[in-house]
Amino acid sequence: MDSFSTVIRTASHEQHMEAETSTFMGDLLGGRLGVDAYARYTEQLWFVYEALETGTERLASDPVAGPFVRPELFRLAALERDLAHLRGADWRAGLSALPATRAYADRVRECAERWPAGYVAHHYTRYLGDLSGGQIIRDRAERTWGFEKKGDGVRFYVFEGIGNPAAFKRDYRELLDGVRADDLEKQRIVAECKRAFALNTAVFRALGEEFPLSA
């Protein structure tokens, strides 16, 4: 019998690959888009993480979501430093969410407020992705746009409080395996993971429309 963390990973594999292989991400990582596209993407992340991290004090005491609320994962402060670097001190004035981003953030907030197990699904897809594939983005961004290594512009991808990412991910998967949910609820969590990837892919699609490569 597979562990729950394995079930989640395999069930959402297809959606995960679709998100990772989006045209926008491919163009961005391939150095075919300018730093403005990277900044716009970073703005969209701000809305998602603002939804993920706003209600955490309340969620911390929840029996299902509580164990996942780990301050060393929080990204909002790092995102804000990156945006100040990318957009200037008044970055908030020009901040705008794409409709796809708003839909994504709204769903995260809805889960955070009403369905802690669903919140876990979004938590998993975001933070474990940041710790893994996010490191590829950081490396490419540093090389493409000359950001200081692990400095302003890429701080979102730098987890200062996690000394050993591999061990952290192992512990995280153990938390998933021990999640307080029956089989039906676990199936709902898996479905929400798939939904999270689909919402993320929709943001990439919208960004791709905003930054098309001239043929």
FIKOLZA-1660 file (N, C-alpha, C; in steps of 0.1 Angstrom, whole numbers, plus 5000, padded with zeros to 4 digits):
% residues 215
   i   px   py   pz ch aa at
   1 5009 4988 5000  A  M  N
   1 5000 5000 5000  A  M CA
   1 5009 5013 5000  A  M  C
   2 5007 5021 4990  A  D  N
   2 5015 5033 4989  A  D CA
   2 5012 5043 5001  A  D  C
   3 5022 5050 5005  A  S  N
   3 5020 5061 5015  A  S CA
   3 5012 5072 5009  A  S  C
   4 5006 5080 5017  A  F  N
   4 4997 5091 5012  A  F CA
   4 5005 5101 5004  A  F  C
   5 5018 5104 5008  A  S  N
   5 5026 5114 5001  A  S CA
   5 5029 5108 4987  A  S  C
   6 5031 5095 4986  A  T  N
   6 5034 5089 4973  A  T CA
   6 5021 5090 4964  A  T  C
   7 5009 5087 4970  A  V  N
   7 4997 5088 4963  A  V CA
   7 4995 5102 4957  A  V  C
   8 4997 5112 4965  A  I  N
   8 4996 5126 4961  A  I CA
   8 5005 5129 4949  A  I  C
   9 5018 5125 4951  A  R  N
   9 5028 5128 4941  A  R CA
   9 5024 5122 4927  A  R  C
  10 5020 5109 4928  A  T  N
  10 5017 5102 4915  A  T CA
  10 5004 5107 4909  A  T  C
  11 4994 5109 4918  A  A  N
  11 4981 5114 4912  A  A CA
  11 4982 5127 4905  A  A  C
  12 4991 5136 4910  A  S  N
  12 4991 5149 4905  A  S CA
  12 5003 5151 4895  A  S  C
  13 5009 5140 4891  A  H  N
  13 5021 5141 4883  A  H CA
  13 5018 5147 4869  A  H  C
  14 5007 5143 4863  A  E  N
  14 5004 5149 4850  A  E CA
  14 5002 5164 4850  A  E  C
  15 4994 5168 4860  A  Q  N
  15 4992 5183 4862  A  Q CA
  15 5005 5190 4865  A  Q  C
  16 5013 5184 4873  A  H  N
  16 5026 5190 4877  A  H CA
  16 5034 5192 4864  A  H  C
  17 5035 5182 4856  A  M  N
  17 5043 5183 4844  A  M CA
  17 5037 5194 4834  A  M  C
  18 5024 5195 4834  A  E  N
  18 5018 5205 4825  A  E CA
  18 5022 5219 4830  A  E  C
  19 5022 5221 4843  A  A  N
  19 5025 5234 4849  A  A CA
  19 5040 5237 4846  A  A  C
  20 5049 5227 4848  A  E  N
  20 5063 5229 4846  A  E CA
  20 5067 5231 4832  A  E  C
  21 5059 5225 4823  A  T  N
  21 5063 5226 4808  A  T CA
  21 5055 5237 4801  A  T  C
  22 5049 5246 4808  A  S  N
  22 5041 5257 4802  A  S CA
  22 5050 5265 4793  A  S  C
  23 5045 5271 4782  A  T  N
  23 5052 5279 4773  A  T CA
  23 5059 5290 4779  A  T  C
  24 5051 5297 4788  A  F  N
  24 5056 5309 4795  A  F CA
  24 5069 5305 4803  A  F  C
  25 5068 5295 4811  A  M  N
  25 5079 5291 4819  A  M CA
  25 5091 5287 4811  A  M  C
  26 5088 5280 4800  A  G  N
  26 5099 5276 4791  A  G CA
  26 5106 5288 4785  A  G  C
  27 5098 5298 4781  A  D  N
  27 5104 5310 4775  A  D CA
  27 5112 5318 4785  A  D  C
  28 5106 5318 4797  A  L  N
  28 5113 5326 4808  A  L CA
  28 5126 5319 4812  A  L  C
  29 5126 5306 4814  A  L  N
  29 5138 5299 4818  A  L CA
  29 5148 5298 4806  A  L  C
  30 5143 5299 4794  A  G  N
  30 5152 5298 4783  A  G CA
  30 5158 5311 4779  A  G  C
  31 5155 5321 4788  A  G  N
  31 5161 5335 4785  A  G CA
  31 5155 5342 4773  A  G  C
  32 5143 5337 4769  A  R  N
  32 5137 5344 4757  A  R CA
  32 5128 5356 4761  A  R  C
  33 5126 5357 4774  A  L  N
  33 5117 5368 4779  A  L CA
  33 5126 5378 4787  A  L  C
  34 5122 5390 4788  A  G  N
  34 5129 5400 4795  A  G CA
  34 5126 5399 4810  A  G  C
  35 5133 5407 4818  A  V  N
  35 5132 5408 4832  A  V CA
  35 5118 5413 4836  A  V  C
  36 5111 5420 4827  A  D  N
  36 5098 5425 4830  A  D CA
  36 5088 5413 4832  A  D  C
  37 5090 5403 4824  A  A  N
  37 5081 5391 4825  A  A CA
  37 5083 5384 4838  A  A  C
  38 5096 5383 4842  A  Y  N
  38 5099 5377 4855  A  Y CA
  38 5093 5385 4866  A  Y  C
  39 5094 5398 4865  A  A  N
  39 5088 5407 4876  A  A CA
  39 5073 5405 4876  A  A  C
  40 5067 5404 4865  A  R  N
  40 5052 5402 4864  A  R CA
  40 5048 5389 4871  A  R  C
  41 5056 5379 4868  A  Y  N
  41 5053 5366 4874  A  Y CA
  41 5055 5367 4889  A  Y  C
  42 5065 5374 4894  A  T  N
  42 5068 5375 4908  A  T CA
  42 5056 5383 4915  A  T  C
  43 5050 5392 4908  A  E  N
  43 5038 5399 4913  A  E CA
  43 5027 5390 4915  A  E  C
  44 5025 5381 4905  A  Q  N
  44 5014 5371 4907  A  Q CA
  44 5016 5362 4919  A  Q  C
  45 5028 5358 4921  A  L  N
  45 5031 5350 4932  A  L CA
  45 5028 5357 4945  A  L  C
  46 5030 5370 4946  A  W  N
  46 5026 5377 4958  A  W CA
  46 5012 5375 4962  A  W  C
  47 5003 5375 4953  A  F  N
  47 4988 5374 4956  A  F CA
  47 4985 5360 4961  A  F  C
  48 4992 5350 4955  A  V  N
  48 4990 5336 4960  A  V CA
  48 4995 5334 4974  A  V  C
  49 5007 5339 4977  A  Y  N
  49 5013 5337 4990  A  Y CA
  49 5007 5346 5001  A  Y  C
  50 5001 5357 4996  A  E  N
  50 4994 5365 5006  A  E CA
  50 4982 5358 5011  A  E  C
  51 4975 5350 5001  A  A  N
  51 4964 5342 5005  A  A CA
  51 4968 5330 5014  A  A  C
  52 4980 5324 5010  A  L  N
  52 4985 5313 5018  A  L CA
  52 4989 5316 5032  A  L  C
  53 4994 5328 5034  A  E  N
  53 5001 5331 5047  A  E CA
  53 4993 5341 5056  A  E  C
  54 4982 5346 5051  A  T  N
  54 4975 5356 5059  A  T CA
  54 4968 5350 5071  A  T  C
  55 4962 5338 5069  A  G  N
  55 4954 5332 5081  A  G CA
  55 4961 5322 5089  A  G  C
  56 4975 5322 5088  A  T  N
  56 4982 5311 5094  A  T CA
  56 4981 5310 5109  A  T  C
  57 4979 5322 5116  A  E  N
  57 4978 5322 5131  A  E CA
  57 4967 5313 5135  A  E  C
  58 4956 5315 5128  A  R  N
  58 4944 5307 5131  A  R CA
  58 4946 5292 5127  A  R  C
  59 4952 5290 5116  A  L  N
  59 4954 5276 5111  A  L CA
  59 4964 5268 5120  A  L  C
  60 4973 5276 5126  A  A  N
  60 4983 5269 5134  A  A CA
  60 4978 5260 5145  A  A  C
  61 4966 5263 5150  A  S  N
  61 4960 5254 5160  A  S CA
  61 4950 5244 5155  A  S  C
  62 4949 5243 5142  A  D  N
  62 4940 5233 5135  A  D CA
  62 4947 5219 5135  A  D  C
  63 4940 5209 5139  A  P  N
  63 4946 5196 5140  A  P CA
  63 4951 5190 5127  A  P  C
  64 4944 5194 5116  A  V  N
  64 4948 5189 5103  A  V CA
  64 4959 5198 5096  A  V  C
  65 4956 5211 5096  A  A  N
  65 4966 5220 5089  A  A CA
  65 4977 5225 5098  A  A  C
  66 4975 5225 5111  A  G  N
  66 4984 5231 5120  A  G CA
  66 4999 5226 5119  A  G  C
  67 5001 5213 5118  A  P  N
  67 5015 5208 5117  A  P CA
  67 5022 5213 5104  A  P  C
  68 5015 5218 5094  A  F  N
  68 5021 5222 5082  A  F CA
  68 5025 5237 5082  A  F  C
  69 5020 5244 5092  A  V  N
  69 5023 5259 5093  A  V CA
  69 5037 5260 5099  A  V  C
  70 5046 5262 5091  A  R  N
  70 5060 5263 5095  A  R CA
  70 5066 5277 5090  A  R  C
  71 5069 5285 5100  A  P  N
  71 5074 5299 5097  A  P CA
  71 5086 5299 5088  A  P  C
  72 5094 5289 5088  A  E  N
  72 5106 5289 5080  A  E CA
  72 5103 5287 5065  A  E  C
  73 5090 5284 5062  A  L  N
  73 5086 5283 5048  A  L CA
  73 5081 5296 5043  A  L  C
  74 5076 5305 5052  A  F  N
  74 5069 5317 5047  A  F CA
  74 5077 5325 5037  A  F  C
  75 5070 5330 5027  A  R  N
  75 5077 5336 5015  A  R CA
  75 5073 5351 5013  A  R  C
  76 5063 5355 5020  A  L  N
  76 5058 5369 5017  A  L CA
  76 5068 5380 5018  A  L  C
  77 5076 5380 5029  A  A  N
  77 5086 5390 5032  A  A CA
  77 5097 5390 5021  A  A  C
  78 5100 5378 5017  A  A  N
  78 5111 5376 5006  A  A CA
  78 5105 5381 4993  A  A  C
  79 5093 5378 4990  A  L  N
  79 5086 5383 4978  A  L CA
  79 5086 5398 4978  A  L  C
  80 5083 5404 4989  A  E  N
  80 5082 5419 4990  A  E CA
  80 5096 5425 4987  A  E  C
  81 5106 5419 4992  A  R  N
  81 5120 5424 4990  A  R CA
  81 5123 5423 4975  A  R  C
  82 5119 5412 4969  A  D  N
  82 5122 5410 4955  A  D CA
  82 5115 5420 4946  A  D  C
  83 5102 5423 4950  A  L  N
  83 5094 5432 4942  A  L CA
  83 5099 5446 4944  A  L  C
  84 5104 5450 4956  A  A  N
  84 5110 5463 4958  A  A CA
  84 5123 5464 4949  A  A  C
  85 5130 5453 4947  A  H  N
  85 5142 5453 4939  A  H CA
  85 5138 5454 4924  A  H  C
  86 5128 5447 4920  A  L  N
  86 5124 5446 4906  A  L CA
  86 5116 5458 4901  A  L  C
  87 5107 5463 4910  A  R  N
  87 5097 5474 4906  A  R CA
  87 5100 5487 4913  A  R  C
  88 5109 5487 4923  A  G  N
  88 5111 5500 4930  A  G CA
  88 5103 5501 4943  A  G  C
  89 5106 5511 4951  A  A  N
  89 5100 5512 4964  A  A CA
  89 5085 5513 4964  A  A  C
  90 5079 5518 4954  A  D  N
  90 5065 5520 4953  A  D CA
  90 5058 5508 4946  A  D  C
  91 5064 5496 4946  A  W  N
  91 5059 5485 4939  A  W CA
  91 5044 5482 4941  A  W  C
  92 5040 5485 4953  A  R  N
  92 5025 5482 4956  A  R CA
  92 5016 5489 4948  A  R  C
  93 5020 5501 4944  A  A  N
  93 5011 5510 4936  A  A CA
  93 5008 5504 4922  A  A  C
  94 5017 5497 4917  A  G  N
  94 5015 5491 4903  A  G CA
  94 5011 5476 4904  A  G  C
  95 5009 5471 4916  A  L  N
  95 5006 5457 4917  A  L CA
  95 4992 5453 4912  A  L  C
  96 4991 5444 4903  A  S  N
  96 4978 5439 4898  A  S CA
  96 4977 5424 4896  A  S  C
  97 4966 5418 4899  A  A  N
  97 4965 5404 4897  A  A CA
  97 4958 5401 4884  A  A  C
  98 4963 5392 4877  A  L  N
  98 4956 5387 4865  A  L CA
  98 4943 5380 4870  A  L  C
  99 4933 5379 4862  A  P  N
  99 4920 5372 4866  A  P CA
  99 4923 5357 4870  A  P  C
 100 4933 5351 4863  A  A  N
 100 4936 5337 4867  A  A CA
 100 4943 5336 4881  A  A  C
 101 4951 5347 4884  A  T  N
 101 4958 5347 4897  A  T CA
 101 4947 5350 4908  A  T  C
 102 4938 5359 4905  A  R  N
 102 4927 5361 4915  A  R CA
 102 4919 5349 4918  A  R  C
 103 4916 5341 4908  A  A  N
 103 4909 5329 4910  A  A CA
 103 4917 5319 4918  A  A  C
 104 4930 5318 4916  A  Y  N
 104 4939 5309 4923  A  Y CA
 104 4939 5314 4938  A  Y  C
 105 4942 5327 4940  A  A  N
 105 4943 5332 4954  A  A CA
 105 4930 5331 4961  A  A  C
 106 4919 5333 4954  A  D  N
 106 4906 5332 4961  A  D CA
 106 4903 5317 4966  A  D  C
 107 4907 5308 4957  A  R  N
 107 4905 5294 4961  A  R CA
 107 4914 5290 4973  A  R  C
 108 4927 5295 4973  A  V  N
 108 4935 5292 4985  A  V CA
 108 4929 5298 4997  A  V  C
 109 4924 5311 4996  A  R  N
 109 4919 5317 5008  A  R CA
 109 4906 5310 5013  A  R  C
 110 4898 5306 5003  A  E  N
 110 4886 5298 5007  A  E CA
 110 4889 5286 5015  A  E  C
 111 4899 5278 5010  A  C  N
 111 4904 5266 5017  A  C CA
 111 4909 5270 5031  A  C  C
 112 4917 5280 5032  A  A  N
 112 4923 5284 5045  A  A CA
 112 4912 5288 5055  A  A  C
 113 4901 5294 5050  A  E  N
 113 4891 5298 5059  A  E CA
 113 4881 5287 5062  A  E  C
 114 4879 5278 5053  A  R  N
 114 4867 5269 5055  A  R CA
 114 4871 5254 5055  A  R  C
 115 4882 5251 5049  A  W  N
 115 4886 5236 5047  A  W CA
 115 4901 5234 5049  A  W  C
 116 4905 5232 5061  A  P  N
 116 4919 5231 5064  A  P CA
 116 4926 5220 5056  A  P  C
 117 4919 5209 5054  A  A  N
 117 4926 5198 5046  A  A CA
 117 4928 5202 5032  A  A  C
 118 4920 5211 5026  A  G  N
 118 4922 5216 5013  A  G CA
 118 4933 5226 5013  A  G  C
 119 4935 5233 5024  A  Y  N
 119 4946 5242 5025  A  Y CA
 119 4959 5234 5024  A  Y  C
 120 4959 5223 5031  A  V  N
 120 4971 5214 5030  A  V CA
 120 4975 5211 5016  A  V  C
 121 4965 5208 5007  A  A  N
 121 4968 5205 4993  A  A CA
 121 4975 5217 4986  A  A  C
 122 4971 5229 4989  A  H  N
 122 4977 5241 4983  A  H CA
 122 4991 5243 4989  A  H  C
 123 4992 5241 5002  A  H  N
 123 5005 5243 5009  A  H CA
 123 5015 5233 5003  A  H  C
 124 5011 5221 5001  A  Y  N
 124 5020 5211 4995  A  Y CA
 124 5025 5215 4981  A  Y  C
 125 5015 5218 4973  A  T  N
 125 5019 5221 4959  A  T CA
 125 5028 5233 4957  A  T  C
 126 5026 5243 4966  A  R  N
 126 5034 5255 4965  A  R CA
 126 5048 5253 4971  A  R  C
 127 5048 5250 4984  A  Y  N
 127 5061 5251 4991  A  Y CA
 127 5070 5239 4987  A  Y  C
 128 5065 5227 4985  A  L  N
 128 5074 5217 4981  A  L CA
 128 5080 5219 4967  A  L  C
 129 5071 5226 4959  A  G  N
 129 5076 5230 4945  A  G CA
 129 5087 5240 4946  A  G  C
 130 5085 5250 4955  A  D  N
 130 5095 5260 4957  A  D CA
 130 5109 5255 4961  A  D  C
 131 5108 5245 4970  A  L  N
 131 5120 5239 4975  A  L CA
 131 5127 5230 4965  A  L  C
 132 5119 5226 4955  A  S  N
 132 5125 5217 4944  A  S CA
 132 5128 5224 4931  A  S  C
 133 5117 5225 4923  A  G  N
 133 5119 5231 4910  A  G CA
 133 5122 5246 4911  A  G  C
 134 5118 5252 4922  A  G  N
 134 5121 5267 4923  A  G CA
 134 5136 5270 4923  A  G  C
 135 5144 5260 4927  A  Q  N
 135 5158 5263 4927  A  Q CA
 135 5164 5264 4913  A  Q  C
 136 5158 5257 4903  A  I  N
 136 5162 5258 4889  A  I CA
 136 5159 5272 4884  A  I  C
 137 5147 5277 4888  A  I  N
 137 5143 5291 4884  A  I CA
 137 5153 5301 4890  A  I  C
 138 5156 5299 4902  A  R  N
 138 5166 5309 4909  A  R CA
 138 5179 5309 4901  A  R  C
 139 5184 5297 4898  A  D  N
 139 5197 5296 4891  A  D CA
 139 5196 5303 4877  A  D  C
 140 5185 5300 4870  A  R  N
 140 5184 5306 4857  A  R CA
 140 5182 5322 4858  A  R  C
 141 5175 5326 4868  A  A  N
 141 5172 5340 4869  A  A CA
 141 5185 5348 4872  A  A  C
 142 5193 5342 4881  A  E  N
 142 5206 5348 4885  A  E CA
 142 5215 5349 4872  A  E  C
 143 5215 5339 4864  A  R  N
 143 5224 5339 4852  A  R CA
 143 5218 5348 4841  A  R  C
 144 5205 5348 4839  A  T  N
 144 5199 5355 4828  A  T CA
 144 5199 5370 4831  A  T  C
 145 5195 5374 4843  A  W  N
 145 5193 5388 4846  A  W CA
 145 5203 5394 4856  A  W  C
 146 5213 5386 4859  A  G  N
 146 5224 5391 4867  A  G CA
 146 5221 5395 4881  A  G  C
 147 5211 5388 4887  A  F  N
 147 5208 5390 4901  A  F CA
 147 5220 5385 4910  A  F  C
 148 5222 5391 4921  A  E  N
 148 5233 5386 4930  A  E CA
 148 5228 5372 4935  A  E  C
 149 5238 5363 4936  A  K  N
 149 5235 5349 4940  A  K CA
 149 5227 5349 4953  A  K  C
 150 5215 5344 4953  A  K  N
 150 5206 5343 4965  A  K CA
 150 5203 5357 4971  A  K  C
 151 5204 5367 4962  A  G  N
 151 5202 5381 4967  A  G CA
 151 5188 5386 4962  A  G  C
 152 5187 5400 4963  A  D  N
 152 5175 5407 4959  A  D CA
 152 5171 5403 4945  A  D  C
 153 5158 5400 4943  A  G  N
 153 5154 5395 4930  A  G CA
 153 5150 5381 4930  A  G  C
 154 5158 5373 4938  A  V  N
 154 5156 5358 4938  A  V CA
 154 5154 5353 4953  A  V  C
 155 5151 5363 4962  A  R  N
 155 5150 5358 4976  A  R CA
 155 5139 5349 4979  A  R  C
 156 5128 5350 4970  A  F  N
 156 5117 5341 4971  A  F CA
 156 5121 5326 4971  A  F  C
 157 5132 5323 4964  A  Y  N
 157 5136 5310 4962  A  Y CA
 157 5147 5305 4973  A  Y  C
 158 5150 5314 4982  A  V  N
 158 5161 5312 4992  A  V CA
 158 5154 5309 5005  A  V  C
 159 5155 5297 5010  A  F  N
 159 5149 5294 5023  A  F CA
 159 5160 5295 5034  A  F  C
 160 5162 5306 5040  A  E  N
 160 5173 5309 5049  A  E CA
 160 5171 5299 5061  A  E  C
 161 5159 5296 5065  A  G  N
 161 5157 5289 5078  A  G CA
 161 5157 5274 5076  A  G  C
 162 5160 5269 5063  A  I  N
 162 5160 5255 5061  A  I CA
 162 5174 5251 5056  A  I  C
 163 5182 5245 5066  A  G  N
 163 5196 5242 5063  A  G CA
 163 5197 5230 5054  A  G  C
 164 5188 5220 5055  A  N  N
 164 5189 5208 5047  A  N CA
 164 5176 5205 5040  A  N  C
 165 5174 5210 5028  A  P  N
 165 5161 5209 5021  A  P CA
 165 5157 5194 5019  A  P  C
 166 5166 5185 5017  A  A  N
 166 5163 5171 5015  A  A CA
 166 5156 5165 5027  A  A  C
 167 5162 5168 5039  A  A  N
 167 5157 5163 5052  A  A CA
 167 5144 5170 5055  A  A  C
 168 5142 5183 5051  A  F  N
 168 5130 5190 5054  A  F CA
 168 5119 5183 5045  A  F  C
 169 5122 5181 5033  A  K  N
 169 5111 5175 5024  A  K CA
 169 5108 5161 5029  A  K  C
 170 5117 5154 5034  A  R  N
 170 5114 5140 5040  A  R CA
 170 5105 5142 5052  A  R  C
 171 5108 5151 5060  A  D  N
 171 5099 5153 5072  A  D CA
 171 5085 5158 5068  A  D  C
 172 5085 5166 5057  A  Y  N
 172 5072 5171 5052  A  Y CA
 172 5063 5159 5047  A  Y  C
 173 5070 5150 5040  A  R  N
 173 5062 5139 5034  A  R CA
 173 5057 5130 5046  A  R  C
 174 5065 5129 5057  A  E  N
 174 5060 5122 5068  A  E CA
 174 5048 5128 5074  A  E  C
 175 5048 5142 5075  A  L  N
 175 5036 5149 5079  A  L CA
 175 5024 5146 5071  A  L  C
 176 5026 5145 5057  A  L  N
 176 5015 5142 5048  A  L CA
 176 5010 5128 5051  A  L  C
 177 5019 5118 5053  A  D  N
 177 5016 5104 5056  A  D CA
 177 5007 5103 5069  A  D  C
 178 5010 5112 5078  A  G  N
 178 5003 5112 5091  A  G CA
 178 4991 5121 5092  A  G  C
 179 4987 5127 5080  A  V  N
 179 4976 5137 5081  A  V CA
 179 4963 5131 5087  A  V  C
 180 4957 5139 5095  A  R  N
 180 4945 5134 5102  A  R CA
 180 4933 5136 5093  A  R  C
 181 4931 5125 5084  A  A  N
 181 4920 5125 5075  A  A CA
 181 4916 5111 5071  A  A  C
 182 4903 5108 5069  A  D  N
 182 4900 5095 5065  A  D CA
 182 4902 5093 5050  A  D  C
 183 4899 5081 5045  A  D  N
 183 4902 5079 5031  A  D CA
 183 4895 5088 5021  A  D  C
 184 4882 5091 5024  A  L  N
 184 4874 5099 5016  A  L CA
 184 4880 5114 5015  A  L  C
 185 4884 5118 5027  A  E  N
 185 4890 5132 5028  A  E CA
 185 4903 5132 5021  A  E  C
 186 4911 5121 5022  A  K  N
 186 4924 5121 5015  A  K CA
 186 4921 5121 5000  A  K  C
 187 4911 5115 4995  A  Q  N
 187 4908 5116 4981  A  Q CA
 187 4905 5130 4977  A  Q  C
 188 4898 5137 4986  A  R  N
 188 4894 5151 4983  A  R CA
 188 4907 5160 4983  A  R  C
 189 4916 5157 4992  A  I  N
 189 4929 5164 4992  A  I CA
 189 4937 5162 4979  A  I  C
 190 4937 5150 4974  A  V  N
 190 4944 5147 4961  A  V CA
 190 4937 5155 4950  A  V  C
 191 4924 5155 4950  A  A  N
 191 4916 5162 4940  A  A CA
 191 4920 5177 4940  A  A  C
 192 4921 5182 4953  A  E  N
 192 4925 5197 4954  A  E CA
 192 4939 5200 4950  A  E  C
 193 4948 5190 4951  A  C  N
 193 4962 5191 4946  A  C CA
 193 4961 5193 4931  A  C  C
 194 4953 5185 4925  A  K  N
 194 4952 5186 4910  A  K CA
 194 4946 5199 4906  A  K  C
 195 4936 5204 4914  A  R  N
 195 4930 5217 4911  A  R CA
 195 4941 5228 4913  A  R  C
 196 4949 5227 4923  A  A  N
 196 4959 5237 4926  A  A CA
 196 4969 5238 4914  A  A  C
 197 4973 5226 4908  A  F  N
 197 4982 5227 4897  A  F CA
 197 4975 5233 4884  A  F  C
 198 4962 5230 4883  A  A  N
 198 4954 5235 4872  A  A CA
 198 4953 5250 4873  A  A  C
 199 4951 5255 4885  A  L  N
 199 4950 5270 4888  A  L CA
 199 4963 5277 4885  A  L  C
 200 4974 5270 4888  A  N  N
 200 4987 5275 4886  A  N CA
 200 4990 5276 4871  A  N  C
 201 4986 5265 4864  A  T  N
 201 4988 5264 4849  A  T CA
 201 4981 5275 4842  A  T  C
 202 4969 5278 4847  A  A  N
 202 4960 5289 4842  A  A CA
 202 4968 5303 4843  A  A  C
 203 4975 5305 4854  A  V  N
 203 4982 5317 4856  A  V CA
 203 4994 5318 4845  A  V  C
 204 5001 5306 4843  A  F  N
 204 5011 5306 4833  A  F CA
 204 5006 5309 4819  A  F  C
 205 4994 5303 4817  A  R  N
 205 4988 5306 4804  A  R CA
 205 4985 5321 4802  A  R  C
 206 4979 5327 4812  A  A  N
 206 4976 5341 4811  A  A CA
 206 4989 5350 4810  A  A  C
 207 4999 5346 4817  A  L  N
 207 5012 5353 4815  A  L CA
 207 5018 5351 4801  A  L  C
 208 5016 5339 4796  A  G  N
 208 5020 5336 4782  A  G CA
 208 5013 5345 4772  A  G  C
 209 5000 5348 4775  A  E  N
 209 4993 5357 4766  A  E CA
 209 4997 5371 4767  A  E  C
 210 5001 5375 4779  A  E  N
 210 5006 5388 4781  A  E CA
 210 5020 5391 4776  A  E  C
 211 5028 5380 4776  A  F  N
 211 5042 5381 4770  A  F CA
 211 5044 5371 4759  A  F  C
 212 5037 5373 4748  A  P  N
 212 5039 5364 4737  A  P CA
 212 5053 5366 4730  A  P  C
 213 5059 5356 4726  A  L  N
 213 5071 5358 4718  A  L CA
 213 5067 5361 4704  A  L  C
 214 5073 5372 4698  A  S  N
 214 5069 5375 4684  A  S CA
 214 5075 5364 4675  A  S  C
 215 5066 5359 4667  A  A  N
 215 5070 5347 4659  A  A CA
 215 5080 5351 4649  A  A  C
% end
